[in-house]
Amino acid sequence: MTTRRRRFRTIDERVAKEIARLRRRYPDYGRRRLAQLLREKNIEVNESELRRFLRYKAPTGQVMKDRNLFGLPSSVFGGPPEVDP
């Protein structure tokens, strides 16, 4: 009889629900900020494990937002040229 090893040591169902709640509330936060928010709630999570968990649970086809912070046309960053109507 084989026993299944848990995929994540510090992330159980309760912590996973809290991570999902924080991801919905702060979609732009990365693993470091999420880890900080979890620590503020007295939930200890290993950061490398959190990184693996977020990669494992990320929705497929997730698209990053365009981070055009300088107000430049997107063609400067390799995107399609913007067309003025």
Summary of the structure (lengths in Angstrom):
residues: 85
radius of gyration: 18.0
end to end distance: 67.0
largest distance: 67.0
contacts: 156
relative contact order: 0.13
helix: 45%
strand: 0%
